[in-house]
């Protein structure tokens, strides 16, 4: 797990295995807003009659949020943080289970009403997981699809049963379809369905539950849908065909051809007879699965169709996509009307009473009036056009060059997000990073404290960079990326321990001026100070001092022979965190890392409870923080 998003590259690479990395993600604003595009939405109406409705959003910032909806407001009542890469889809299963999937190759389950703790991590995919589907009336069935053509059908009840009474959450994670080394299980242990549809049972792995695999996709899967009872599964992707499966066995039942590009969105009606598909060929198609054919095609959009939502009776469809527009189409009369056009492509839609929520590549979520209960009302205002059944170039010509006028100029409600970071530059002092966000604001971050030290507003990024240039030379001890919309700082051993500064240059009071301070060591101590405090409360101070850090002898033999002791004049200072390395508790950074078991995880530094050990953290971090040991210097010839 060296590069976020390529968890699969540990198994077959020929390079010597690198040590696990530690990443921390800086949070600037309040934690109640997303800071990157929203990939998915789910509306939840709890059974309690007096309860509020809730909206769940999953974002490219790696988190999900629960919003409590009232007439005028939406308040963020929980943040679900555990995925280490983009959250790509989320569905509700049963009464109060939320299932999410991510580019980190995992599915995670959450209790809808919880404070955001992940209840289980399901590992089986070998690549990004792009889409999920749940069965409305069968609360146990959830299907997941991803790149690499993998489709799995999960029985949640079986997957969520604890494996053994003694295992704690971390072991529970790893007992579920992953072995300790962090490489995915060989797929042969699944029930594989060969092309002749004969089911061959391989021995299931000794540790726990394995989902049903629907085999047959040769290419990536981007869309899934399931009928209410969970007896029918449809999937689509870059193969341009809609495949239909029996999710109970994983066997193929049919495939439907017609689209000429990637299929990005699928819907099934409640009975499982009709299927709607939206594709990058800009067409929406209605299929009759009984007749195994396409009964209608609708040329509504001018570019890829990425999102579909239908009325409960399947009479009308709302569609959005890359052309920034949201359309409502009457499936019977083929009438279509443009509801709105905004400046961001639409990634997912969720109907909610008389409104429709739209998730876009922007970090805000908007709700538009949609007359979901009586869509015919929208057409009575006029302005509709007939959707052609050929691709759009011809259909547009028949409109005689008239572009439809959107019914709504502004959304009825917006849940604001914060602008994501899109550009960054590490300055020469190797403690400051200059960033620019989607709103054009330029800020200066101090990464050893995780805070913005200067907000310059909307100025030229290049000019600011030149203005801040200093002639200093400090080794590159960290790397940065902005994939999650905020700064992620990566520390890799032993390179991260290469930078030292004099305490005078860091303005550390009460320390001799010519004392050298190792930047990475002090940063690690700052990041883990909450954890150390909690650990002392839990185990008393002696366990911290004696260096009982890992499984006893393994780490001590490995590190005493290989590490140099770095001790100041008086060892008392060592547990102290110096001011330039104190991290904010108001908007604490999150740590992404992994230990010897259970795979990668993400948590706020203030949420660590002191029980985490070498199963959860890389051994070199613990060796540095608890025993004050650093890896040996590289031989500099």
Buried (B, 14 or more C-beta within 10 A) or exposed (E): BBEBBBBBEBEEEEEEEEBBBBBBBBBBEEBBBBBBBBBBBBBBEBEEEEEBBBBBBBBBBBBBBBBBBEEEEBEBBBBBBBBBBBBBBBBBBBEBBBBBBBBBBBBBBBBBBBEBBBBBBBBBBBBBBBBBBBBBEBBBBBBBBBBBBBBBBBBBEEBBEEBEEEBEBBBBBBBBBBBEEBBBBEBEBBBBBEEEEEEEEEEEBEBBBBBBBBBBBEBBBBBBBBBBBBBBBBBBBBBBBBBBBBBBBBBBBEBBEBBEBBBBBBBBBBEBBBBBBBBBBBBBBBBBBEEEEBEBBBBBBBBBBBBBBBBEEBBBBBBBBBBBBBBBBBBEBBBBBBBBBBEBBBBBBBBBBBBBBBBBBBBBBBBBBBBBEEBEEBBEEEEBBBBBBEBBEEBBEEEEEEEBEBBBEEBEBEBEBBBBBBBBBBBEBBBBBBBBBBEEBBBBBBBBBBBBEEEBEEEEBEEBBEEBEEEEEBEEBBBBBBBBBBBBBBBBBBBBBBBBBBBEEBEBEEBEEEBEBBBBBBBBBBBBBBBBEBBBEEEEEEBBBEBBBBEEEEBBEBBEEEBEEBEBEEEEBBBBBBEBBBBBEEBBBBBBBBBBBBBBBBBBBBBBEBBBBBBBBBBBBBBBBBBBBBBEEEEEE
